[in-house]
Amino acid sequence: MRVLLVDDSRLARAELRRLLEAFPDVVVAGEARDANDARAQLAAQRPDLLLLDIHMPGETGFELLASLEAAPPVVFTTAYDAHALRAFEVNALDYLLKPVQEARLAAALDKVRAQRQGDGRGPAPAPTAAPAAPLSEQDQVFVKDGERCWFVRLAEVRLFEINGSYTRISFDQHRPLIPRTLAQLEARLDPKVFFRANRQQIINLNFVVGVEPWFSNSLRLTLRGGAEVVEVSRQQSVRFRELLSL
């Protein structure tokens, strides 16, 4: 497991390095002292875990996450307990108070291992400066809508839908708006999982639970987990049949 340490305190980073030496499957991939440095390290190292401080000069840890299109799992490390609720609202795996205790760090690492095992991921990829394209359905993305924010795996997103100049993203019972076009999203998403049903919508094929014939050889799909019924255009209905046929 490759870990990136993000903290403006050199002593705090050194202490985390010392604690992580107790875990033979963990390698420190790099260190960053602020958000700008962290963004560069994330692109270059592609770590499996982000150990992230909240209060840093310039941007906070939350602001760093809000600036990222995709990020590895996050465990916050901070001297303050006031931000715990917000940390879990963005789906952080854990929230460690400084000074970090080895037992609490071990528990946080166990959560990361459990998530990776559940995702079916193998060994971490070799470091590369180029971002992965397309995004895997197991990648996590940071979503911010007004004052609310989420850290969500793409596998949990059932629908992207145009809403004016924004796109509405549907997961669980949430439907926030993001400042992206469908074309931008389609270029990044895995076409084996995310299908452009029509000009207005992209669906996650894993959420399709019902298919019925519709007008002019088109199809109508029912999605699990929501009230959405999606009409597939005639041209895309041909592609849908070809994609899912033996």
Secondary structure, 3 states (H helix, E strand, C coil): CEEEEECCCHHHHHHHHHHHCCCCCCEEEEEECCHHHHHHHHHHHCCCEEEECCCCCCCCHHHHHHCCCCECCEEEEECCCCCHHHHHHCCCCEEEECCCCHHHHHHHHHHHHHHHHHHCCCCCCCCCCCCCCCECCCCEEEEEECCEEEEEEHHHEEEEEEECCEEEEEECCECCEECCCHHHHHHHECCCCEEECCCCEEEEHHHEEEEEECHHHCEEEEECCCCCEEEECHHHHHHHHHHHCC
